[in-house]
């Protein structure tokens, strides 16, 4: 066992200096007082907190700037130190020791310690928190499931502070990708949590930050203002002095950008018509920076434990009734997506790059009709009317899922009503055990660059109501396998074949992600390409905040 893990420890042990990185403005930068970045917020979203550890799917804009996670990613998704300076694993592969960066401070002048991380994880796992991301650590962190269920106290959680600068994490099984998971170690201050409760960051009077920015103004539904944290000593000291988030309707983002009111529009809020304008304009097209993002896939989900989706023939009928090519061409726009026949986007580790899985899920309406007939519903006769839920989608993604539902309904001769639900209502229904969501649309992007993450959401302890024992066994064994990368990759490939053939979900498209920037928004983090020649604000590369700046206009 000792030899087995020696290479892992050596490959994952990193050290960085303690001093603050340089954040001087370049010669082409506007004056310091003009280093203001303006971003748009969706005024239709149900947002309740700034903190990931309180609610992942209901966060206010700017939430990731109040604290640094333990690791960061570079543009090529390589793990880099952030608040952690080193990490190593025990000989049995179960206990990880994380050493924290010295000198990191909260904006109230107190030091960041491992006890803050311990308190954060204990809060998120507590039954009282009812955290909407508990499934992520299920089967990963020792005693996580039991603490969430209330059968063990939070003190028994496999995350403990050894001293001020040492955090210890114990996993249920050997789990080599654990360092990548530390990307989601967002932090609450133990003191503020105890004194003011989990929503302390919602009030500038009680808000406290260890990140590059802190809360200055907060007018929910209208405006959020963050300013540079003068006590920041972390790995990404900012050049921007002020960030303003302005609430507006999603379908007005592009117009506001054209009017110079905001400095960026994310790809989700750009319609095919907007992209047509962008592609026809030299300046706009040069400043739309497309990238892989988090390898996000859009798909339809089922409650396969209940009728009608407990019948594989029904699920296969749906899988063959979605005209992915037409939806990508006519609804997304090809600059924004590629058809998906499986979960893992080509380019992601263990993904299907040769098209071997395409035959299991593609558009073939006659075949779809035959499967539905085999299920006892010839030409859709007798099939129950369905309601397909969406998770608080904006206009662009609503159009995608509505097109998928229309393709199925038209091919199979069935009735599907599409309903756009509040994000919390949707997630509460999805996460209920048993699930309260029979049929829905959703997307998922990676949390760390390993097949165990993406494929792990479909294991029987994950977020979806689908179970396949052979799939579970393959993902579990491959996730813990060390020393044979080829075997591990093949096991994940075999697992994904089961997923698409058994139709755990119907996969629609892999998203190309990107952002439209004003030309004066500059910085190596977004303007210098990665090793594949792709520029843009790469997912997981939060060090971008240390070099982005406003150039002279």
C-alpha positions in Angstrom: 0.0 0.0 0.0 2.9 2.3 0.8 4.3 2.1 -2.8 0.8 2.4 -4.2 0.4 5.9 -2.9 3.9 7.3 -3.0 3.5 8.6 -6.5 0.1 10.1 -5.5 1.6 12.0 -2.6 4.5 13.3 -4.7 2.2 14.4 -7.6 -0.2 16.2 -5.3 2.2 18.0 -2.9 2.5 21.7 -3.8 4.0 24.6 -2.0 3.6 28.4 -2.6 5.1 31.4 -1.0 3.2 33.3 1.6 3.7 36.8 0.2 0.9 38.6 -1.8 1.1 38.3 -5.5 1.7 41.5 -7.6 -1.4 43.4 -8.6 0.1 46.5 -10.2 -1.9 48.0 -13.0 -0.4 47.7 -16.6 0.5 50.8 -18.6 -2.6 50.6 -20.7 -4.9 50.5 -17.6 -7.4 53.2 -16.8 -6.7 55.1 -13.6 -7.3 53.3 -10.3 -10.5 55.1 -9.6 -11.9 53.8 -12.9 -11.2 50.2 -12.2 -14.9 49.4 -12.0 -16.4 46.2 -13.5 -20.2 46.1 -14.1 -22.0 42.8 -14.4 -25.7 41.9 -14.7 -27.8 39.8 -12.3 -30.9 37.9 -13.2 -33.9 39.6 -11.6 -36.1 36.6 -11.9 -33.8 34.3 -9.9 -34.7 33.3 -6.3 -31.6 34.2 -4.4 -31.2 33.9 -0.6 -27.5 33.9 0.3 -23.9 34.8 -0.7 -22.5 31.6 0.6 -22.0 28.2 -1.2 -22.1 26.4 2.1 -25.6 27.7 2.8 -27.3 27.2 -0.6 -25.5 26.3 -3.8 -28.4 27.0 -6.2 -29.7 30.3 -4.6 -26.6 32.4 -4.4 -26.5 36.2 -5.0 -24.2 37.5 -7.6 -20.5 37.9 -6.5 -20.8 35.1 -3.9 -17.5 33.4 -4.8 -15.5 36.6 -4.0 -16.0 36.5 -0.2 -13.6 33.7 0.4 -10.9 31.6 -1.3 -11.3 27.8 -1.6 -8.5 25.4 -0.8 -7.4 24.8 -4.4 -7.8 26.6 -7.7 -7.5 25.5 -11.3 -5.4 26.9 -14.0 -6.7 27.3 -17.6 -5.9 23.7 -18.4 -7.7 22.4 -15.3 -4.5 21.6 -13.4 -4.8 21.9 -9.6 -3.1 24.9 -8.1 -2.8 25.9 -4.4 -5.1 28.6 -3.1 -5.8 28.6 0.7 -4.1 25.3 0.9 -0.3 25.2 0.3 0.1 21.4 0.5 -1.9 18.2 0.7 -0.9 14.6 1.2 -2.6 11.3 1.8 -2.0 8.5 4.4 -0.6 5.1 3.4 -4.1 3.5 3.4 -5.3 6.2 1.1 -8.2 7.4 3.4 -6.9 10.3 5.4 -5.8 13.5 3.7 -3.8 16.3 5.5 -4.2 19.8 4.2 -1.8 22.5 5.2 -3.3 26.1 5.1 -1.6 29.2 3.8 -0.3 31.4 6.7 -1.3 34.9 7.2 -4.8 34.8 5.5 -7.1 37.2 7.3 -10.7 38.0 7.6 -11.8 41.6 6.9 -12.4 42.0 10.7 -8.7 41.5 11.3 -8.9 37.9 12.6 -7.0 35.0 11.0 -8.5 32.3 8.8 -8.0 28.9 10.4 -8.7 25.3 9.9 -11.5 25.7 12.5 -13.4 27.9 10.1 -13.3 25.1 7.5 -14.4 22.5 10.1 -17.3 24.7 11.2 -18.3 25.3 7.6 -18.5 21.6 6.8 -20.2 20.8 10.0 -22.9 23.4 9.3 -23.5 22.2 5.8 -23.8 18.6 6.9 -26.2 19.4 9.8 -29.8 18.3 9.3 -30.9 21.8 10.3 -29.1 23.4 7.3 -31.0 21.2 4.8 -28.2 22.0 2.3 -29.1 21.6 -1.3 -25.7 20.1 -2.2 -25.5 17.3 0.4 -25.6 14.6 -2.3 -22.2 15.8 -3.6 -20.3 14.3 -0.6 -22.6 11.3 -0.1 -20.4 8.2 0.0 -17.3 10.3 -0.2 -16.6 11.9 3.3 -16.6 9.6 6.3 -19.9 9.7 8.2 -21.3 12.4 5.9 -24.5 10.4 5.2 -25.0 9.6 8.9 -24.6 13.3 10.0 -26.9 14.5 7.3 -29.5 12.0 8.4 -29.1 13.0 12.0 -28.0 9.5 13.2 -24.5 10.8 14.2 -23.5 14.2 15.6 -21.6 16.7 13.4 -18.5 16.2 15.6 -18.2 12.7 14.0 -17.9 14.1 10.5 -14.7 13.1 8.7 -13.4 16.7 8.5 -11.5 17.9 11.5 -9.2 20.8 12.4 -5.9 19.4 13.8 -4.6 22.9 14.6 -4.9 26.4 13.2 -3.2 25.6 9.9 -4.0 21.9 9.5 -7.2 20.3 8.2 -7.8 16.6 8.1 -10.3 14.9 5.7 -11.1 11.2 5.9 -12.9 9.5 3.1 -15.1 6.4 3.1 -13.1 4.7 0.4 -9.8 5.4 -1.3 -10.6 8.5 -3.4 -7.6 9.8 -5.5 -9.5 12.8 -6.9 -10.1 14.3 -3.5 -7.8 17.3 -4.0 -10.0 18.5 -6.9 -13.0 18.4 -4.6 -11.3 21.1 -2.5 -12.2 23.5 -5.2 -15.6 23.6 -3.5 -14.2 24.3 0.0 -16.0 27.7 0.2 -15.7 29.2 3.7 -17.8 30.6 6.4 -16.3 32.4 9.4 -16.9 30.3 12.5 -17.2 33.4 14.7 -19.8 35.1 12.5 -21.7 31.9 12.0 -22.0 31.5 15.7 -22.9 35.1 16.5 -25.1 36.0 13.6 -26.3 32.8 11.9 -25.6 31.5 8.4 -27.0 34.6 6.6 -24.5 37.0 8.2 -23.1 38.0 4.8 -26.5 39.4 3.7 -26.0 42.5 5.7 -23.0 44.8 5.1 -22.9 45.5 8.9 -22.2 41.9 9.8 -20.6 40.7 6.5 -17.0 39.5 6.8 -14.8 38.5 4.0 -11.5 36.7 3.6 -11.7 36.9 -0.2 -10.5 39.7 -2.5 -13.7 41.7 -2.2 -16.2 42.6 0.5 -19.8 43.7 0.6 -20.2 47.5 0.4 -23.9 47.9 -0.7 -26.7 45.4 -0.9 -30.1 46.3 -2.4 -31.7 42.9 -3.2 -33.2 42.9 -6.7 -31.6 46.2 -7.6 -27.9 46.4 -7.0 -24.9 44.7 -5.2 -21.6 46.6 -4.8 -18.4 44.9 -3.8 -15.1 46.7 -3.1 -11.6 45.5 -2.8 -10.8 44.0 0.6 -7.9 46.1 2.1 -7.0 43.2 4.4 -6.8 40.5 1.7 -3.6 38.4 1.8 -4.7 35.5 -0.4 -3.5 34.2 -3.7 -5.5 36.5 -6.0 -5.2 40.2 -5.0 -7.4 42.3 -7.2 -6.7 45.0 -9.7 -10.4 46.0 -9.9 -11.4 48.3 -7.1 -15.1 47.9 -7.4 -17.6 45.4 -8.9 -21.2 46.5 -9.4 -23.9 43.9 -10.1 -27.0 45.4 -11.6 -30.3 43.4 -11.6 -32.2 43.2 -14.9 -34.3 40.8 -16.9 -32.3 38.1 -18.7 -33.6 39.0 -22.1 -32.3 42.6 -21.7 -28.7 41.7 -20.9 -27.5 42.0 -24.5 -29.2 45.4 -25.1 -27.7 46.7 -21.9 -24.3 45.6 -23.1 -24.8 47.3 -26.4 -25.8 50.5 -24.5 -22.6 50.3 -22.4 -24.4 49.7 -19.2 -22.6 46.4 -18.4 -19.2 44.9 -19.3 -20.1 41.3 -19.8 -22.9 39.0 -21.0 -22.6 35.2 -20.2 -23.5 32.8 -23.0 -26.7 31.6 -21.3 -28.3 34.9 -21.8 -27.5 35.2 -25.5 -30.1 34.1 -28.0 -29.5 32.8 -31.5 -30.5 36.2 -32.8 -28.0 37.9 -30.5 -25.3 35.5 -31.7 -26.2 36.4 -35.3 -25.5 40.0 -34.5 -22.3 39.1 -32.7 -20.9 37.0 -35.5 -21.6 39.7 -38.1 -19.8 42.4 -36.1 -16.0 42.4 -36.1 -15.6 44.0 -32.6 -18.3 41.9 -31.0 -17.0 38.6 -32.5 -13.5 39.3 -31.4 -14.7 39.9 -27.8 -16.9 36.8 -27.6 -14.5 34.3 -25.9 -15.7 30.7 -26.2 -14.4 27.8 -24.2 -15.2 24.4 -22.7 -16.5 25.9 -19.5 -17.3 23.1 -17.1 -18.1 20.6 -19.8 -21.8 21.1 -19.2 -24.4 18.8 -20.6 -28.2 19.5 -20.9 -30.4 16.5 -20.4 -33.9 15.2 -19.4 -34.3 13.3 -16.2 -36.8 10.7 -15.0 -38.1 9.1 -11.9 -37.4 5.6 -13.1 -38.8 4.0 -9.9 -42.4 5.0 -10.9 -44.6 4.7 -14.0 -44.4 5.4 -16.8 -40.6 5.8 -16.7 -40.0 2.5 -14.8 -40.4 0.9 -18.2 -37.2 0.9 -20.2 -39.2 0.9 -23.5 -40.7 4.2 -22.5 -37.3 5.7 -21.7 -35.8 4.4 -25.0 -38.8 5.9 -26.9 -37.9 9.3 -25.4 -34.2 8.9 -26.1 -34.9 8.3 -29.8 -37.6 11.0 -30.1 -35.3 14.0 -29.4 -34.0 15.7 -32.6 -30.7 16.9 -31.2 -29.2 18.1 -34.4 -32.2 20.4 -35.2 -32.2 21.7 -31.6 -28.5 22.6 -31.7 -28.8 24.2 -35.1 -32.0 26.1 -34.7 -32.3 26.8 -30.9 -28.9 26.9 -29.4 -26.9 28.0 -32.4 -23.9 25.9 -33.3 -21.5 28.4 -31.7 -23.2 27.5 -28.4 -23.6 23.7 -28.3 -23.0 20.3 -30.0 -25.4 17.4 -30.0 -25.1 15.0 -27.0 -25.6 11.3 -27.1 -24.0 10.6 -23.7 -23.1 12.5 -20.6 -19.4 13.2 -21.0 -18.6 15.9 -23.4 -15.8 15.0 -25.9 -12.6 16.2 -24.4 -13.5 15.3 -20.8 -11.6 12.3 -19.4 -13.0 8.9 -20.5 -15.5 10.6 -22.9 -16.7 8.9 -26.0 -14.6 10.6 -28.7 -15.2 7.9 -31.4 -19.0 8.0 -31.4 -19.4 4.4 -30.0 -22.4 5.5 -27.9 -24.2 7.5 -30.5 -26.4 4.6 -31.6 -28.0 4.3 -28.1 -29.4 7.8 -28.1 -30.1 9.6 -31.4 -33.0 10.8 -33.4 -35.0 8.0 -34.9 -38.7 8.6 -34.7 -39.9 5.3 -36.2 -37.7 3.4 -33.7 -39.1 5.7 -30.9 -42.7 4.9 -31.9 -41.9 1.2 -31.9 -40.5 1.3 -28.4 -43.6 3.2 -27.2 -45.8 0.6 -28.8 -43.8 -2.2 -27.1 -44.5 -0.4 -23.8 -48.2 -0.7 -24.6 -48.9 2.8 -26.0 -49.2 2.4 -29.8 -49.2 5.9 -31.4 -49.2 7.4 -27.9 -52.7 6.0 -27.1 -53.3 5.7 -23.4 -50.0 7.4 -22.5 -50.5 9.8 -19.5 -50.2 13.5 -20.0 -46.8 14.7 -18.6 -45.6 17.9 -17.0 -41.9 18.6 -17.6 -40.3 20.8 -15.0 -37.5 23.3 -15.8 -35.2 24.7 -13.1 -35.8 28.5 -13.2 -34.4 28.8 -16.7 -34.0 32.1 -18.6 -35.4 32.6 -22.1 -32.5 31.0 -24.0 -32.4 27.7 -22.1 -36.2 27.6 -21.8 -36.4 27.5 -25.6 -34.0 24.5 -25.7 -36.0 22.4 -23.3 -39.3 23.4 -24.8 -37.9 22.3 -28.2 -36.9 18.9 -26.7 -40.4 18.4 -25.2 -42.0 19.4 -28.5 -39.8 17.0 -30.4 -40.8 14.1 -28.1 -44.5 15.0 -28.1 -44.7 15.4 -31.9 -42.8 12.2 -32.6 -44.7 10.0 -30.1 -48.1 11.6 -30.2 -48.2 12.4 -26.5 -49.0 15.5 -24.5 -46.2 17.3 -22.5 -46.7 20.6 -20.7 -43.5 22.5 -19.8 -43.4 24.3 -16.5 -40.6 26.6 -15.4 -40.3 26.3 -11.6 -38.5 28.4 -9.0 -35.0 27.0 -8.5 -35.6 26.1 -4.9 -38.9 24.4 -5.5 -37.3 22.4 -8.3 -34.2 21.3 -6.3 -36.3 20.4 -3.2 -38.5 18.2 -5.3 -35.4 16.6 -7.0 -33.6 16.0 -3.8 -36.6 14.5 -1.9 -36.4 10.9 -1.0 -38.4 9.5 -2.7 -38.2 12.1 -5.4 -41.1 14.4 -6.1 -39.9 15.1 -9.6 -41.2 12.7 -12.2 -39.9 14.3 -15.4 -37.6 17.3 -15.7 -34.9 19.1 -17.6 -31.6 20.1 -16.1 -27.9 20.5 -16.8 -24.8 19.4 -15.1 -21.2 20.5 -15.4 -18.1 19.1 -13.7 -17.2 20.0 -10.1 -13.7 18.4 -10.6 -12.0 17.0 -13.7 -12.5 13.3 -13.1 -15.1 10.9 -14.5 -16.1 9.9 -10.9 -17.6 13.4 -10.6 -19.8 13.5 -13.7 -20.7 9.8 -13.7 -21.1 9.9 -9.9 -24.3 11.9 -10.0 -26.0 8.9 -11.5 -25.0 6.3 -8.9 -27.9 5.3 -6.7 -26.7 7.5 -3.9 -26.5 10.5 -6.2 -29.0 13.2 -7.3 -31.1 11.1 -9.7 -33.8 8.4 -9.3 -32.2 5.7 -11.4 -30.4 2.6 -10.2 -28.3 0.1 -12.0 -26.2 -2.3 -9.8 -23.6 -2.9 -12.5 -23.2 0.8 -13.1 -22.8 1.5 -9.4 -20.2 -1.2 -9.0 -18.1 0.0 -12.0 -18.1 3.7 -10.9 -17.3 2.8 -7.3 -14.4 0.5 -8.2 -13.0 2.9 -10.8 -13.2 5.9 -8.5 -11.0 4.1 -6.0 -8.6 2.6 -8.5 -5.0 3.7 -8.3 -2.1 2.6 -10.5 -3.8 1.5 -13.7 -5.1 4.5 -15.6 -6.1 2.5 -18.7 -8.2 0.1 -16.7 -9.8 2.9 -14.7 -10.7 4.8 -17.9 -12.2 1.7 -19.5 -14.3 1.0 -16.5 -15.7 4.5 -16.6 -16.4 4.0 -20.4 -18.2 0.8 -19.6 -20.3 2.5 -17.0 -21.3 5.3 -19.3 -22.4 2.8 -21.9 -24.8 1.3 -19.3 -26.1 4.7 -18.5 -27.0 5.7 -22.0 -28.3 2.2 -23.0 -30.5 1.9 -19.8 -31.5 5.6 -20.4 -30.8 6.9 -17.0 -31.4 10.2 -18.7 -31.9 11.6 -22.3 -29.0 13.7 -23.3 -29.6 16.7 -25.5 -26.5 18.8 -26.0 -23.0 19.6 -24.7 -22.6 23.3 -24.2 -19.9 25.5 -25.6 -19.6 28.2 -23.0 -18.3 31.7 -23.3 -18.7 35.4 -22.4 -19.1 38.6 -24.4 -16.8 41.3 -23.0 -16.4 44.9 -23.7 -13.1 45.5 -25.5 -11.7 47.5 -22.6 -12.0 44.5 -20.2 -8.5 43.1 -20.3 -6.2 40.7 -18.5 -4.1 37.6 -19.1 -6.8 35.5 -17.3 -9.2 36.0 -20.2 -7.2 37.2 -23.1 -4.2 34.8 -23.2 -5.1 31.4 -24.6 -4.7 28.1 -22.8 -2.5 25.2 -24.1 -5.2 24.4 -26.7 -5.3 28.0 -28.0 -8.6 28.8 -26.3 -9.0 32.2 -24.6 -11.8 33.2 -22.2 -12.8 33.1 -18.6 -12.1 29.4 -17.9 -14.3 27.6 -15.4 -12.5 27.1 -12.1 -9.7 29.6 -12.8 -10.6 32.0 -10.1 -7.1 33.6 -10.1 -8.4 35.6 -13.0 -9.5 38.2 -10.5 -5.9 39.0 -9.8 -5.2 40.2 -13.3 -8.4 41.4 -14.9 -8.5 45.2 -15.3 -10.2 48.0 -17.2 -8.1 49.4 -20.0 -8.2 53.0 -21.1 -11.3 53.4 -23.3 
